[in-house]
Amino acid sequence: MKARAPLSIGLLAVLLAAGCGQPEDSVDDRLAKLEALVPVSGVVKIGGKAVPGVVVTFIPEEWAPAHGETDEEGKFSLITAARPGAIPGDYKVVLSYLVAADGRVLGLEDRAGFVPDPAVATATEKLPPSITSFENTPLAATIPDGGTTTLDFEVDAQLDAPAPTPGPSPEPPAEPAKD
């Protein structure tokens, strides 16, 4: 994790807790909502395949959204205001797969904080607008009071995932010393 990330995430959590919600919500009401978070996880598959780096955002009618990012198996777990879980209720769900000009997939850490990765500004969204836009998404979910581990989304879309960015070339083996 980048050195600035812990501070940014912590400050973001405080701002979200203090600044999100209905205008009539008191700070105590907002903090109570954070205490009501339940564990939420699931799997996202794009075109039948698990794709690492897909950002999953659950957007409620009120209060703060919850976010997650898929791993190599397409699994995600949600966080709200930098805390694990989400508030029970109904959500619209949007997915995003941003790829930087250099081929890097830009996940949550790259996009979040007060100083996001500059590559975000010129990155290309690889998923169709029908699932990346709050206004257009047909994806929805209801999070029950006890949480869930089975919020799975199968999206019929073609995704040209970038090839992994190659690391530095290995150095050639050293010549054996001659006597």
N, C-alpha and C positions, 0 to 999 in steps of 0.2 A: 504494500500500500504506500502511496506517496506520503511524504512527511506532512504535507498540508492537509491531507484527507481527514485524519482524526479530528483536527480542530474544525475543519469545514463541516464535517458531518455532525459534530456535537452542536455547533452553532446553528446549523440548519434545523436540527431537532428542536432546539429552544424556540427558534422563530416559527416553525410550523406549529408547535404546541401553543404558542402565544398568539399567532396570527391567523390561524385557520378556524373555520367553524362559522356558525351563524353569528350575526352581529350581536345578538342578545346573549350569546354564550359567555359566561364568566370564565376566568382563568381556571377556577375550580372545576367547572363543567368540562373544559378542554382536557384538563389533567385526568378527570374521571374517565373520559373516553380513551385516553391512553392506557388506563388501567384495565379497560374492557377488551383489550386486544386478545384475539384468539389465534392459535397457530393455523396457518393456511399454506398448503403446498399443492403442487400438481405437476403436470407434464404438458409441454407444448410440442407438437409435431407439425412441421411445415412440409407439405407434399409427402406425408408419410414418414418423414425422417426427423430424428432429433437434431436440433441445430444449437450449438452452444452460442451464447452471447445475445440471444433474443431478449429484449427488455419487455417485461410484462407489466402493464399498469392497470390497476383496478381503480375506476373513478366513481365515487359515490355521488349522490345528489347533493349531499352536504358534507362538510368537514374535509379531512385530508385524504388524498389518494394513497394507495398502497402500491409498492413496486417490488419487482423481483427480476432475476436474470437467470436464464436457463444455463445448465451445465452441459457436459458432453452427452448426457443421457436425456436431455430436454427437461430435466427437473428444475423446478423453481420453488422458492419459499418467499413469502411476502414480508415486507417490512413497512411500517408506517411511522413517520417522524423519527427515523433511525432506530426504531424498536421492532423486534420480531413480532409479526402477526398483523392482523387487520381487524377492523371493527365489524361485527356481524351486521349483515344487511345486503341490499341489492347494489350491484355495480355494473357499469359498462366496462368492457375490457378492450384495451388496445395493445397491439404488439408493434415492436419496432426493431429493425435490424439495420443499424447505421454502419457504413463502411467508409473509412477515411480514404483519401486519395492514395495513401501508401499501402492500402490493402488491409490495414488493421480494423478489426471489428471493435466498435466503440460501445462498451457496456455501461452499466450504471456508474461505476467509479469515474469513468472518463467524462460523463455528462453532468455529474452532480457537483455540488460545492460552489463556492464563490468564484473559483477559478477553474472552469471546466477546460478540458483539453482543447486547444485552439483548433484542432482538426475537426471538431464538431461543426463549426461554422460552414465548412465546405464538404462535409460528409454526404454520402448518397444513401437515401433510404432504399433498401432492397425489397421491402414488402409493399404490396399494393395499398393505395389509399383507402380501400374499403375496410381494412383492418388497422390502419395506423391513425385514423382520424376519429376523434370522439363523436363527431356528428354522423359519421357513416358506419361505424362498426356494428355488425350484427352480433358480436360476441358479448355475452352477458354472464353474470354469475351471481348466485346467492350464497353468502357465507353464513352458515348456521351458527347458533349461539356457542356451540362447543368447538367450532373450528372444523377443518376438513383437510384431508391429505389426498383428495381425489378430484381436484378441479383440473380436469384435463381438457385440452383444446387441440383439435385436429383441424388444421387449416389447409384447404385445397388451393395451394399456390405454388408457383415455381420460384425457387430461390437459388440463384447462382452464388453459392457461398464462396468467398474468396479462398484461395489456397493459403495454407499457413505461411506466414512471412518467414522466409528462411533466415536462420541465424548466420553469424559470421562463418566464413569458410574455415574448415579445420586446417591447421598448419601442416605442411608435409612433414613426414617423419624425419628426425634428425639423421644425418649421415653418421655411420659408425666411425669412431675415432680410429685413425690409422697409426700403427706403431712405427 
